[in-house]
Structure formats: structure tokens, C-alpha cells
Amino acid sequence: MQFWDPRIEELPKADLQKMQYKLLKSLVCRLYSFSPFYHDRMKEQKVHPDDIKELSDVTKLPFMFKRDLRDSYPNKIFTATQEELVRYHVSSGTTGKPTVVGYTQKDLDNWTTSLARGFTAIGLGRGDVIQDSYGYGLFTGGLGVHYGAERIGATVLPTSVGNTERQIELMQDLEVTAIACTPSYLLHIGEVAEKMGIDIKKDTRLKTGILGAEPWTEGMRTRMEKWLGIRAYDIYGTSELSGPMFTECTEQNGFHVWSDIALVEVIDPKTGEQLEPGEKGDLTLTMLQKEALPMIRYRIGDISSIDEDVCPCGRTSPRIKRIQGRVDDMLIIRGINVFPSQVEYTLMSIPEVGQHFQIVVERTGALDDMLVRVELTKESFSDKITDLMQIQQKVEHRLRNALNVAVDVELVEPGSLPRFEGKSKKVIDKRSL
């Protein structure tokens, strides 16, 4: 088993917690003294740095939310001077103002170190050629992966997104061994390669996928690994935290959250109470060493759970489990909570169904209707109406049992649903249009 920094990655849990407490205490003291935003928040919460006497006292501290970043646009929460800043990244800003994230050199170094540990944990290093097909620029994905890959001594191919046929040619010609992109884009690459007469499994040296920026399921992982002949690893992060920061290891069983970089909690979305390991809730992180844009108890809105057991790989840091979706991605259909990840999980268990689907929600009168458009595999697509009706009934039955709500299913031919080079758009909620 390879380690980038065994001193930290194998540190006993008791020592990790002592280290986390020292970092937390230092952070709270600094922000109470030098951050007007956090000083006011702590006074509102009636908490003082002297009240933080052990690690569990983190629950006494106030939460931070996405709206706080938007309300403080562009840089009112920053605790670094302009002279100390070395980079900005900006979120997409799909609702309201975008989020501006500033970085000091130490922030970039910690971000890069986090990814160096993660990439080493999935077996990458010198001799690997990593094709970076995340977007470069204001989006954090491309540059984050780029510097992490260079830190471990790998060779980086900075393709960004788009020009897919050229990317496939370079993948072959430069003997790429790993690719970093969204799951949706890797599916698109596989399909374009087939149209070019190229079999990713047989005609390239690709062995590893580093896939993130959107939720995906174990069923999708199994399909991609079998189809493309790779090992697919999840990567997690948000622009507010720095960017993509935490990966799975070769066990493929949760993201390792390095204890010297972040303190992780899972919170009940309704009560704000801290949940026990294994319970699903709102993922909440405190970034212990961030300088430019400090984050204490940031409610990310992603649904996950914590595993605090030592990983079979030997790493002692806690792991967050696969992201189930976002709190605000939840669809309420006739009083039933439905997540797109539930739909994907169910569809990926049906052999006749392809990798692509789309959810359309509409309101007829006072009732909500949910339609799932499903691509069939080439082998299953038929001009026999009876065959298609049987598959449609099978898919509707499986979805109804999984979601506890009636769902209409429309079968479509392979290749007919939209493809995406960045994050996929699987849900069209016409109720909000």
C-alpha cells in the first residue's frame, strides 16, 4: 500500500483528535479576534474561544451557510489581505450571486497536498499520464487536479473539456493511464470512441478514472468499469472548501477526509443536531487551516454519512460515504421525497437500460407527475411494440417499488438524450419554470 505522508495518514486516532483540537482552538481564537463576520456570529451564539475546551465543543460554534457567502460577495469574509492573495476562483452562480473564493499560497499548498495524498491512495504516481478533462479557469476542478497530479510526479495532459475526438486521439497517442472528469463526460467519451471504432478497454492504456463534480451511484461505477476496463474512483470537494480535495482509496469505500485539513460532521437537516457515525444527513466541514476564506461548520448541503473505523488500507482519517444527493436536489412528488440518485440506482440494476436517463416533473392541476425518459441499450432496442411494452412495464414496476410513488416511463432509442461535457442535467422541473 502506497502512502504520500504516512506520518499523518497512519497517525493513531487519539493523536489525530489532539491535533484537530489544537488546530480548531487556534482557528477559533484567530477568527474571533480578526474576522468581524465570525466575531459577530460567535457573539450571537453566545460562545467565546474560552468555551472551546475539547474537540466535541465544535457543536457550540455557529453554522455557516451558502447564503452567507453570497451575502458577503465578493470578499467581505476574507481574512487575508490583497497582498497575501495569490488566486481567485468563482463558482458558477446558478442562483443569485456567484461565490468568490480567495487563496493564499498556504491554501494552495494544502489543497495540492490533500490531492497528492488522495491520488497516491488510488495507486497513481510517477510514470502515470493523467488526462485532466475537468474545466480550467474559474471552475476549480481543472487546476486543482492539475497541481495535485504534478505533485505526485505524474505527467499531466491538460485537455479540459470539449473536442472529444481529439481527446481520444491524445489518450491513445500519449498512452494516458488515468483520466479526471465528470462521470457524464467519461460516458460521452466512451460513446464517441465507439463511433470512431476505438475500444477504450482494448485500444488504450487507460486504467483509472477520477470522477466527480456530480453524484453517481455504485451501479454506474460497475457499468463503467466493466465497459471501459478501468477502476473508477470518486473525488469530492466544493469551490468553497478549495475545490476537489478528497478521494477514495483502492478500497473504493468512502472519501478519506484528512484530519489535519478538515473536521467533518454530519448534521440533521431539520434540527441542526450532530448525527452519529453511519447516520445520513447534511455534510458539514470545518476547514482547520484555511487562511483566505475560513470555514467553520459550513453546511454544504450534500447528503452523506461518516465512517470513523480505520480503513482496511491502513489510513486512520474518517471517511465520508458516497454522496447521495443534495438536500436542495430532493424532489417532493405527491408528498414523497425522491432523489435523482435513487432513480439512477434502480435503473442501473436493469440490464436492458442504458447509462442515460432524464427526469421531467410537471404539475397537472394540484398533482405532480413524474416522467422518466430512459435510453435502452442497443441490444434491447427493438421495433417490436410488445417487447418495448414489457421493458417499459418492468422499469415502471422497479421504480414504483423503489420510490414508493407512481412514475411514468418513456423508452427512447440509444443516443437520443442530451450529452454533457461538464455536469449533467438529469432533472427538468417544470413546476419551477
VOPAGU-2260 file (C-alpha; in pm, 1 decimal, decimal comma):
REM VOPAGU-2260
SITE   aa  ch    i         X         Y         Z
SITE  MET   A    0       0,0       0,0       0,0
SITE  GLN   A    1     137,3     339,4    -102,5
SITE  PHE   A    2     126,2     645,1     124,6
SITE  TRP   A    3     211,7    1005,1      41,2
SITE  ASP   A    4     251,8    1113,8     403,2
SITE  PRO   A    5     237,3     809,2     634,6
SITE  ARG   A    6     314,0    1026,2     939,3
SITE  ILE   A    7     -31,2    1184,7     906,7
SITE  GLU   A    8    -220,0     914,6     719,3
SITE  GLU   A    9    -141,2     640,5     973,9
SITE  LEU   A   10    -146,2     859,0    1287,9
SITE  PRO   A   11    -346,4     691,3    1570,6
SITE  LYS   A   12    -694,9     834,3    1614,9
SITE  ALA   A   13    -627,4     973,3    1961,9
SITE  ASP   A   14    -332,9    1170,2    1826,0
SITE  LEU   A   15    -538,7    1288,3    1528,3
SITE  GLN   A   16    -804,5    1425,0    1762,4
SITE  LYS   A   17    -546,2    1605,0    1978,2
SITE  MET   A   18    -406,2    1764,7    1663,6
SITE  GLN   A   19    -753,7    1862,3    1545,0
SITE  TYR   A   20    -836,4    2025,0    1878,2
SITE  LYS   A   21    -520,8    2238,1    1869,8
SITE  LEU   A   22    -596,7    2347,7    1512,1
SITE  LEU   A   23    -962,8    2419,0    1596,1
SITE  LYS   A   24    -875,5    2621,4    1905,5
SITE  SER   A   25    -620,6    2826,5    1711,6
SITE  LEU   A   26    -870,8    2886,7    1429,7
SITE  VAL   A   27   -1148,3    2999,7    1663,8
SITE  CYS   A   28    -917,5    3238,2    1851,4
SITE  ARG   A   29    -789,6    3388,5    1526,4
SITE  LEU   A   30   -1133,6    3443,1    1377,8
SITE  TYR   A   31   -1287,0    3579,3    1697,3
SITE  SER   A   32   -1009,1    3837,1    1706,3
SITE  PHE   A   33    -967,4    3923,3    1338,8
SITE  SER   A   34   -1288,7    3833,5    1149,8
SITE  PRO   A   35   -1585,5    4071,5    1200,1
SITE  PHE   A   36   -1814,9    3809,0    1043,6
SITE  TYR   A   37   -1718,6    3527,0    1279,3
SITE  HIS   A   38   -1681,9    3758,0    1581,4
SITE  ASP   A   39   -2042,8    3870,7    1537,9
SITE  ARG   A   40   -2165,1    3517,2    1475,3
SITE  MET   A   41   -1996,8    3385,5    1789,1
SITE  LYS   A   42   -2137,9    3668,7    1999,6
SITE  GLU   A   43   -2487,3    3595,7    1862,0
SITE  GLN   A   44   -2434,8    3228,6    1955,9
SITE  LYS   A   45   -2301,6    3339,3    2298,8
SITE  VAL   A   46   -1981,9    3142,0    2254,2
SITE  HIS   A   47   -1627,0    3259,6    2328,7
SITE  PRO   A   48   -1295,5    3093,8    2235,1
SITE  ASP   A   49   -1252,4    3008,6    2606,3
SITE  ASP   A   50   -1560,9    2785,6    2576,1
SITE  ILE   A   51   -1381,5    2555,8    2328,1
SITE  LYS   A   52   -1210,9    2322,0    2576,7
SITE  GLU   A   53   -1224,6    1995,1    2379,8
SITE  LEU   A   54   -1291,1    1880,2    2024,4
SITE  SER   A   55   -1656,7    1799,3    2089,4
SITE  ASP   A   56   -1714,5    2167,5    2174,2
SITE  VAL   A   57   -1723,6    2233,7    1800,0
SITE  THR   A   58   -2100,9    2188,9    1836,7
SITE  LYS   A   59   -2112,2    2515,2    2035,5
SITE  LEU   A   60   -1997,8    2711,5    1731,2
SITE  PRO   A   61   -2238,3    2869,4    1478,8
SITE  PHE   A   62   -2306,4    2720,0    1136,9
SITE  MET   A   63   -2207,4    2884,6     810,4
SITE  PHE   A   64   -2428,7    2859,4     500,8
SITE  LYS   A   65   -2400,1    2916,1     127,1
SITE  ARG   A   66   -2616,4    3226,9     161,7
SITE  ASP   A   67   -2350,9    3379,7     388,8
SITE  LEU   A   68   -2102,8    3365,1     102,8
SITE  ARG   A   69   -2347,4    3522,5    -140,6
SITE  ASP   A   70   -2448,1    3793,8     107,5
SITE  SER   A   71   -2078,8    3874,1     159,0
SITE  TYR   A   72   -1997,9    3898,6    -213,4
SITE  PRO   A   73   -1730,1    3936,7    -326,8
SITE  ASN   A   74   -1480,7    3924,8     -38,6
SITE  LYS   A   75   -1631,4    4053,5     287,6
SITE  ILE   A   76   -1549,8    3728,9     475,6
SITE  PHE   A   77   -1188,6    3711,5     356,2
SITE  THR   A   78    -927,8    3722,5     632,9
SITE  ALA   A   79    -627,1    3766,5     404,1
SITE  THR   A   80    -507,4    4096,6     261,3
SITE  GLN   A   81    -489,7    4159,7    -113,1
SITE  GLU   A   82    -111,3    4129,2     -89,2
SITE  GLU   A   83    -147,7    3778,2      59,2
SITE  LEU   A   84    -390,1    3651,0    -207,3
SITE  VAL   A   85    -239,9    3458,2    -497,9
SITE  ARG   A   86    -554,1    3333,1    -677,3
SITE  TYR   A   87    -931,8    3364,3    -712,9
SITE  HIS   A   88   -1182,7    3101,7    -821,4
SITE  VAL   A   89   -1550,9    3177,7    -878,8
SITE  SER   A   90   -1845,6    2937,1    -863,7
SITE  SER   A   91   -2097,8    2907,8   -1145,0
SITE  GLY   A   92   -2355,2    3116,2    -956,2
SITE  THR   A   93   -2661,7    2927,7   -1082,5
SITE  THR   A   94   -2879,5    3113,7    -831,4
SITE  GLY   A   95   -2808,5    3468,8    -723,9
SITE  LYS   A   96   -2454,8    3597,7    -686,4
SITE  PRO   A   97   -2163,3    3361,2    -752,2
SITE  THR   A   98   -1924,3    3260,4    -476,0
SITE  VAL   A   99   -1576,1    3411,6    -489,6
SITE  VAL   A  100   -1301,9    3207,0    -322,4
SITE  GLY   A  101    -962,3    3355,0    -247,3
SITE  TYR   A  102    -642,5    3158,8    -184,7
SITE  THR   A  103    -314,5    3230,9     -11,8
SITE  GLN   A  104      -8,1    3028,7    -107,2
SITE  LYS   A  105     -60,1    2811,2     200,6
SITE  ASP   A  106    -420,9    2744,4      91,9
SITE  LEU   A  107    -297,9    2623,6    -247,3
SITE  ASP   A  108     -25,1    2412,0     -85,3
SITE  ASN   A  109    -276,7    2239,1     145,5
SITE  TRP   A  110    -515,9    2180,8    -144,6
SITE  THR   A  111    -237,1    2026,2    -350,9
SITE  THR   A  112    -115,6    1814,3     -58,6
SITE  SER   A  113    -466,7    1681,9       1,6
SITE  LEU   A  114    -493,0    1565,4    -358,8
SITE  ALA   A  115    -138,8    1423,8    -359,4
SITE  ARG   A  116    -240,2    1201,8     -67,7
SITE  GLY   A  117    -562,7    1104,0    -244,1
SITE  PHE   A  118    -404,1    1025,8    -580,4
SITE  THR   A  119    -137,6     817,1    -409,0
SITE  ALA   A  120    -412,1     631,2    -220,3
SITE  ILE   A  121    -565,5     517,1    -551,2
SITE  GLY   A  122    -230,0     395,4    -679,3
SITE  LEU   A  123    -119,0     682,4    -902,2
SITE  GLY   A  124     232,9     824,3    -912,6
SITE  ARG   A  125     541,8     865,1   -1128,2
SITE  GLY   A  126     503,0     703,4   -1467,9
SITE  ASP   A  127     130,0     776,8   -1489,9
SITE  VAL   A  128     -10,2    1009,0   -1755,1
SITE  ILE   A  129    -321,2    1183,1   -1620,5
SITE  GLN   A  130    -562,5    1338,5   -1868,8
SITE  ASP   A  131    -728,4    1631,3   -1691,2
SITE  SER   A  132   -1066,3    1675,3   -1858,5
SITE  TYR   A  133   -1221,5    1898,6   -1595,7
SITE  GLY   A  134   -1280,2    2259,9   -1691,0
SITE  TYR   A  135    -990,2    2501,4   -1648,4
SITE  GLY   A  136   -1044,0    2862,2   -1546,0
SITE  LEU   A  137   -1284,6    2994,4   -1282,6
SITE  PHE   A  138   -1402,9    2637,7   -1209,0
SITE  THR   A  139   -1177,3    2472,6    -950,1
SITE  GLY   A  140   -1169,3    2121,0   -1096,2
SITE  GLY   A  141    -909,9    2151,0   -1370,3
SITE  LEU   A  142    -638,8    2341,6   -1184,8
SITE  GLY   A  143    -694,0    2150,3    -860,3
SITE  VAL   A  144    -639,5    1811,8   -1023,5
SITE  HIS   A  145    -354,4    1951,8   -1233,5
SITE  TYR   A  146    -139,2    2063,1    -939,6
SITE  GLY   A  147    -219,0    1753,0    -733,5
SITE  ALA   A  148    -116,2    1526,9   -1021,7
SITE  GLU   A  149     207,6    1715,4   -1078,4
SITE  ARG   A  150     287,9    1698,4    -706,6
SITE  ILE   A  151     293,9    1315,1    -714,5
SITE  GLY   A  152     524,3    1318,5   -1017,4
SITE  ALA   A  153     267,6    1218,7   -1278,1
SITE  THR   A  154     261,1    1368,5   -1628,5
SITE  VAL   A  155     -44,3    1590,0   -1686,1
SITE  LEU   A  156    -231,6    1621,1   -2015,1
SITE  PRO   A  157    -445,9    1937,6   -1965,1
SITE  THR   A  158    -722,9    1871,1   -2218,8
SITE  SER   A  159   -1001,4    2049,3   -2026,5
SITE  VAL   A  160   -1348,6    1975,3   -2173,3
SITE  GLY   A  161   -1467,2    1953,5   -2532,1
SITE  ASN   A  162   -1306,8    1848,9   -2862,4
SITE  THR   A  163   -1375,3    1489,7   -2761,7
SITE  GLU   A  164   -1239,7    1314,0   -3069,7
SITE  ARG   A  165    -907,5    1493,4   -3027,6
SITE  GLN   A  166    -902,7    1393,1   -2659,7
SITE  ILE   A  167    -946,0    1028,2   -2755,1
SITE  GLU   A  168    -664,3    1050,1   -3010,7
SITE  LEU   A  169    -432,8    1202,4   -2748,9
SITE  MET   A  170    -538,6     938,0   -2498,8
SITE  GLN   A  171    -409,3     676,1   -2740,7
SITE  ASP   A  172    -103,5     856,0   -2873,8
SITE  LEU   A  173      30,0     972,6   -2535,4
SITE  GLU   A  174     -59,7     646,7   -2358,8
SITE  VAL   A  175    -282,6     803,7   -2094,9
SITE  THR   A  176    -324,9     582,9   -1785,7
SITE  ALA   A  177    -577,9     791,8   -1587,6
SITE  ILE   A  178    -849,5    1043,6   -1667,1
SITE  ALA   A  179   -1012,6    1302,8   -1440,0
SITE  CYS   A  180   -1356,9    1427,7   -1547,5
SITE  THR   A  181   -1726,0    1410,4   -1464,0
SITE  PRO   A  182   -1889,8    1065,2   -1488,9
SITE  SER   A  183   -2117,6    1206,2   -1759,6
SITE  TYR   A  184   -1823,7    1316,4   -1973,1
SITE  LEU   A  185   -1649,0     981,5   -1941,5
SITE  LEU   A  186   -1966,6     811,7   -2065,0
SITE  HIS   A  187   -1967,5    1054,7   -2358,1
SITE  ILE   A  188   -1600,7     981,9   -2432,6
SITE  GLY   A  189   -1674,6     608,9   -2436,3
SITE  GLU   A  190   -1961,3     654,4   -2681,3
SITE  VAL   A  191   -1763,5     882,8   -2913,2
SITE  ALA   A  192   -1473,8     636,4   -2907,5
SITE  GLU   A  193   -1706,1     356,8   -3018,5
SITE  LYS   A  194   -1826,3     570,2   -3310,6
SITE  MET   A  195   -1459,9     622,1   -3404,0
SITE  GLY   A  196   -1407,0     245,2   -3399,1
SITE  ILE   A  197   -1196,8     263,7   -3080,2
SITE  ASP   A  198   -1243,8      31,8   -2783,0
SITE  ILE   A  199   -1123,1     214,9   -2468,9
SITE  LYS   A  200   -1063,2    -118,0   -2294,6
SITE  LYS   A  201    -856,1    -273,1   -2572,9
SITE  ASP   A  202    -712,9      19,1   -2767,1
SITE  THR   A  203    -585,7     246,1   -2486,5
SITE  ARG   A  204    -378,2     212,5   -2169,7
SITE  LEU   A  205    -645,3     379,8   -1956,2
SITE  LYS   A  206    -672,9     206,5   -1618,7
SITE  THR   A  207    -807,3     470,0   -1377,0
SITE  GLY   A  208   -1095,2     718,3   -1370,8
SITE  ILE   A  209   -1106,4    1005,1   -1117,4
SITE  LEU   A  210   -1470,4    1104,4   -1139,9
SITE  GLY   A  211   -1663,4    1375,5    -956,2
SITE  ALA   A  212   -1845,4    1711,2    -964,0
SITE  GLU   A  213   -2183,4    1531,1    -978,3
SITE  PRO   A  214   -2348,1    1245,8    -784,3
SITE  TRP   A  215   -2317,1     895,6    -931,1
SITE  THR   A  216   -2401,4     550,9    -798,5
SITE  GLU   A  217   -2231,0     218,1    -737,6
SITE  GLY   A  218   -2435,9      76,5   -1023,9
SITE  MET   A  219   -2289,6     335,8   -1259,8
SITE  ARG   A  220   -1940,6     258,2   -1130,4
SITE  THR   A  221   -1986,9    -112,9   -1202,3
SITE  ARG   A  222   -2109,7     -44,0   -1554,7
SITE  MET   A  223   -1826,5     195,3   -1642,3
SITE  GLU   A  224   -1558,3     -33,9   -1501,7
SITE  LYS   A  225   -1688,2    -331,4   -1699,9
SITE  TRP   A  226   -1742,1    -132,6   -2020,3
SITE  LEU   A  227   -1418,2      68,6   -2020,9
SITE  GLY   A  228   -1188,6    -173,3   -1836,4
SITE  ILE   A  229   -1092,1      78,8   -1566,2
SITE  ARG   A  230   -1110,5     126,6   -1190,7
SITE  ALA   A  231   -1339,3     424,7   -1125,0
SITE  TYR   A  232   -1273,8     636,7    -814,5
SITE  ASP   A  233   -1490,8     909,7    -666,8
SITE  ILE   A  234   -1344,9    1251,9    -583,1
SITE  TYR   A  235   -1513,3    1511,2    -363,1
SITE  GLY   A  236   -1493,6    1881,4    -291,0
SITE  THR   A  237   -1660,7    2215,8    -345,0
SITE  SER   A  238   -1522,9    2551,0    -454,3
SITE  GLU   A  239   -1586,7    2696,0    -107,0
SITE  LEU   A  240   -1367,3    2431,4      58,0
SITE  SER   A  241   -1094,0    2493,8    -204,2
SITE  GLY   A  242   -1206,8    2264,4    -486,0
SITE  PRO   A  243   -1182,4    1886,2    -533,7
SITE  MET   A  244    -990,5    1772,9    -223,9
SITE  PHE   A  245   -1074,4    1421,3    -104,8
SITE  THR   A  246   -1072,3    1088,0    -288,5
SITE  GLU   A  247   -1145,6     726,3    -222,0
SITE  CYS   A  248    -858,1     482,9    -178,1
SITE  THR   A  249    -818,3     148,6    -353,0
SITE  GLU   A  250   -1087,7       6,8    -121,2
SITE  GLN   A  251   -1344,1     230,4    -302,2
SITE  ASN   A  252   -1541,2     270,9      18,7
SITE  GLY   A  253   -1558,6     639,6     112,0
SITE  PHE   A  254   -1359,0     960,5      76,2
SITE  HIS   A  255   -1067,1     999,8     316,6
SITE  VAL   A  256   -1100,2    1341,3     485,0
SITE  TRP   A  257    -754,3    1425,8     616,5
SITE  SER   A  258    -784,5    1520,8     983,3
SITE  ASP   A  259    -518,6    1792,9     972,6
SITE  ILE   A  260    -710,2    1969,1     694,0
SITE  ALA   A  261   -1078,0    1931,2     784,3
SITE  LEU   A  262   -1306,7    1838,0    1072,9
SITE  VAL   A  263   -1615,0    1660,4     941,6
SITE  GLU   A  264   -1962,9    1635,4    1093,3
SITE  VAL   A  265   -2299,3    1511,1     965,9
SITE  ILE   A  266   -2595,4    1721,6    1080,0
SITE  ASP   A  267   -2968,1    1654,6    1093,0
SITE  PRO   A  268   -3100,8    1893,5     823,2
SITE  LYS   A  269   -3410,5    1978,0    1029,1
SITE  THR   A  270   -3281,0    2002,4    1387,4
SITE  GLY   A  271   -2916,7    2100,6    1332,5
SITE  GLU   A  272   -2811,8    1828,2    1577,5
SITE  GLN   A  273   -2492,7    1630,1    1516,2
SITE  LEU   A  274   -2565,7    1274,6    1397,7
SITE  GLU   A  275   -2383,0     955,5    1490,8
SITE  PRO   A  276   -2145,6     773,9    1250,9
SITE  GLY   A  277   -2344,3     584,6     987,7
SITE  GLU   A  278   -2645,8     817,0    1002,7
SITE  LYS   A  279   -2723,1    1016,1     687,8
SITE  GLY   A  280   -2752,8    1392,3     699,9
SITE  ASP   A  281   -2615,8    1728,3     588,7
SITE  LEU   A  282   -2238,4    1712,3     542,2
SITE  THR   A  283   -2069,7    1987,2     746,5
SITE  LEU   A  284   -1698,7    2073,2     736,8
SITE  THR   A  285   -1466,7    2296,8     932,8
SITE  MET   A  286   -1153,5    2378,8     736,6
SITE  LEU   A  287    -883,4    2380,3    1001,9
SITE  GLN   A  288    -603,7    2561,6     818,1
SITE  LYS   A  289    -773,5    2779,8     557,4
SITE  GLU   A  290    -633,8    3133,4     556,5
SITE  ALA   A  291    -809,2    3344,2     291,9
SITE  LEU   A  292   -1168,5    3219,2     325,5
SITE  PRO   A  293   -1205,7    3042,9     662,9
SITE  MET   A  294   -1491,2    2795,1     705,4
SITE  ILE   A  295   -1632,0    2691,8    1044,2
SITE  ARG   A  296   -1913,6    2435,7    1043,1
SITE  TYR   A  297   -2002,2    2500,3     679,0
SITE  ARG   A  298   -2331,8    2329,0     590,5
SITE  ILE   A  299   -2252,3    2203,6     241,3
SITE  GLY   A  300   -2597,9    2062,0     167,1
SITE  ASP   A  301   -2466,9    1726,7      39,7
SITE  ILE   A  302   -2620,3    1414,9     193,6
SITE  SER   A  303   -2372,5    1163,6     331,9
SITE  SER   A  304   -2263,1     975,9     646,3
SITE  ILE   A  305   -1934,2     929,3     834,5
SITE  ASP   A  306   -1736,1     609,8     884,1
SITE  GLU   A  307   -1486,0     653,2    1168,9
SITE  ASP   A  308   -1341,0     299,9    1155,9
SITE  VAL   A  309    -980,8     260,4    1044,8
SITE  CYS   A  310    -987,6     182,3     671,8
SITE  PRO   A  311    -854,1    -158,2     558,4
SITE  CYS   A  312    -596,0      42,9     361,2
SITE  GLY   A  313    -443,9     147,5     695,7
SITE  ARG   A  314    -543,7     514,2     686,9
SITE  THR   A  315    -691,6     637,9    1013,1
SITE  SER   A  316    -873,2     951,5     899,0
SITE  PRO   A  317   -1255,4     939,2     892,3
SITE  ARG   A  318   -1428,7     867,6     565,0
SITE  ILE   A  319   -1741,6    1024,3     423,8
SITE  LYS   A  320   -1958,2     784,9     229,8
SITE  ARG   A  321   -2073,9     825,5    -128,9
SITE  ILE   A  322   -2279,4    1143,3    -174,3
SITE  GLN   A  323   -2647,9    1050,4    -202,2
SITE  GLY   A  324   -2752,8    1384,3    -348,0
SITE  ARG   A  325   -2814,5    1733,5    -219,0
SITE  VAL   A  326   -3066,2    1846,2      37,4
SITE  ASP   A  327   -3195,2    2100,3    -216,9
SITE  ASP   A  328   -3196,2    1841,8    -500,5
SITE  MET   A  329   -3471,5    1645,1    -331,5
SITE  LEU   A  330   -3792,5    1630,2    -534,6
SITE  ILE   A  331   -4123,2    1607,2    -349,5
SITE  ILE   A  332   -4364,9    1410,5    -566,0
SITE  ARG   A  333   -4716,0    1379,8    -420,1
SITE  GLY   A  334   -4572,9    1406,4     -70,9
SITE  ILE   A  335   -4292,9    1152,3    -129,2
SITE  ASN   A  336   -3924,2    1250,3    -113,6
SITE  VAL   A  337   -3738,9    1142,7    -429,3
SITE  PHE   A  338   -3368,4    1184,7    -506,7
SITE  PRO   A  339   -3226,0    1150,2    -860,8
SITE  SER   A  340   -2964,1     910,7    -718,8
SITE  GLN   A  341   -3244,8     668,9    -622,9
SITE  VAL   A  342   -3365,8     669,8    -982,9
SITE  GLU   A  343   -3013,9     605,0   -1116,6
SITE  TYR   A  344   -2951,2     326,9    -863,8
SITE  THR   A  345   -3271,0     149,9    -972,6
SITE  LEU   A  346   -3216,1     194,4   -1346,7
SITE  MET   A  347   -2858,1      65,8   -1332,5
SITE  SER   A  348   -2988,2    -265,8   -1196,0
SITE  ILE   A  349   -3193,9    -326,3   -1513,5
SITE  PRO   A  350   -2984,3    -485,5   -1793,1
SITE  GLU   A  351   -3199,1    -350,4   -2076,8
SITE  VAL   A  352   -3145,8      10,2   -1967,8
SITE  GLY   A  353   -2854,9     219,5   -2094,5
SITE  GLN   A  354   -2646,7     467,7   -1894,9
SITE  HIS   A  355   -2850,8     781,1   -1969,4
SITE  PHE   A  356   -3184,0     898,2   -1829,7
SITE  GLN   A  357   -3376,8    1219,9   -1769,5
SITE  ILE   A  358   -3638,7    1312,4   -1509,5
SITE  VAL   A  359   -3919,0    1552,4   -1602,2
SITE  VAL   A  360   -4153,8    1679,1   -1331,2
SITE  GLU   A  361   -4474,6    1867,2   -1414,4
SITE  ARG   A  362   -4785,1    1973,6   -1225,4
SITE  THR   A  363   -5128,3    1883,4   -1359,3
SITE  GLY   A  364   -5387,8    2067,3   -1153,8
SITE  ALA   A  365   -5295,0    2007,1    -791,0
SITE  LEU   A  366   -5098,0    1687,3    -857,6
SITE  ASP   A  367   -4733,3    1634,6    -950,9
SITE  ASP   A  368   -4644,5    1398,9   -1236,2
SITE  MET   A  369   -4300,4    1246,7   -1280,8
SITE  LEU   A  370   -4178,7    1114,6   -1613,7
SITE  VAL   A  371   -3851,7     925,3   -1650,4
SITE  ARG   A  372   -3708,6     911,8   -2001,8
SITE  VAL   A  373   -3484,0     608,4   -2032,0
SITE  GLU   A  374   -3240,5     515,7   -2306,8
SITE  LEU   A  375   -3229,9     147,8   -2389,8
SITE  THR   A  376   -2914,5     -43,5   -2476,7
SITE  LYS   A  377   -2854,6    -114,4   -2844,2
SITE  GLU   A  378   -2920,1    -482,5   -2781,5
SITE  SER   A  379   -3257,1    -416,3   -2615,9
SITE  PHE   A  380   -3392,4    -156,8   -2856,2
SITE  SER   A  381   -3647,4    -321,0   -3084,1
SITE  ASP   A  382   -3916,9    -234,1   -3334,9
SITE  LYS   A  383   -4147,7    -487,6   -3171,5
SITE  ILE   A  384   -4406,5    -298,6   -2968,7
SITE  THR   A  385   -4471,6    -594,1   -2738,8
SITE  ASP   A  386   -4102,2    -619,2   -2643,4
SITE  LEU   A  387   -4082,6    -248,0   -2565,3
SITE  MET   A  388   -4403,4    -259,5   -2361,2
SITE  GLN   A  389   -4263,3    -542,1   -2149,5
SITE  ILE   A  390   -3946,8    -345,0   -2075,7
SITE  GLN   A  391   -4146,9     -30,2   -2001,2
SITE  GLN   A  392   -4368,2    -214,6   -1753,7
SITE  LYS   A  393   -4061,3    -369,0   -1590,2
SITE  VAL   A  394   -3892,2     -29,6   -1545,4
SITE  GLU   A  395   -4210,8     133,8   -1413,3
SITE  HIS   A  396   -4259,0    -150,7   -1164,2
SITE  ARG   A  397   -3899,3    -131,7   -1036,3
SITE  LEU   A  398   -3915,3     248,4    -998,3
SITE  ARG   A  399   -4253,0     238,0    -824,3
SITE  ASN   A  400   -4122,6     -15,4    -570,9
SITE  ALA   A  401   -3801,8     180,6    -511,3
SITE  LEU   A  402   -3955,6     529,6    -487,0
SITE  ASN   A  403   -4299,0     448,0    -339,5
SITE  VAL   A  404   -4463,2     672,2    -596,2
SITE  ALA   A  405   -4610,2     606,9    -940,6
SITE  VAL   A  406   -4375,2     703,3   -1224,2
SITE  ASP   A  407   -4439,0     721,6   -1597,3
SITE  VAL   A  408   -4159,6     580,6   -1814,6
SITE  GLU   A  409   -4077,5     674,5   -2172,4
SITE  LEU   A  410   -3831,7     448,6   -2352,7
SITE  VAL   A  411   -3611,5     622,2   -2608,6
SITE  GLU   A  412   -3357,2     494,5   -2855,0
SITE  PRO   A  413   -2983,7     485,5   -2774,2
SITE  GLY   A  414   -2806,7     819,2   -2819,2
SITE  SER   A  415   -3121,5    1033,3   -2819,1
SITE  LEU   A  416   -3091,8    1203,7   -2478,4
SITE  PRO   A  417   -2862,3    1507,5   -2431,7
SITE  ARG   A  418   -2492,5    1451,8   -2356,4
SITE  PHE   A  419   -2288,1    1683,1   -2136,0
SITE  GLU   A  420   -1918,8    1770,9   -2126,2
SITE  GLY   A  421   -1948,5    1915,1   -1774,9
SITE  LYS   A  422   -2204,3    1843,4   -1505,8
SITE  SER   A  423   -2505,5    1656,5   -1635,2
SITE  LYS   A  424   -2858,0    1797,4   -1610,8
SITE  LYS   A  425   -3070,5    1496,2   -1527,0
SITE  VAL   A  426   -3373,2    1680,9   -1384,0
SITE  ILE   A  427   -3612,9    1918,7   -1560,5
SITE  ASP   A  428   -3857,3    2052,6   -1300,7
SITE  LYS   A  429   -4119,1    2237,3   -1499,7
SITE  ARG   A  430   -4302,2    2331,2   -1178,3
SITE  SER   A  431   -4034,5    2595,2   -1117,9
SITE  LEU   A  432   -4023,4    2734,5   -1472,8
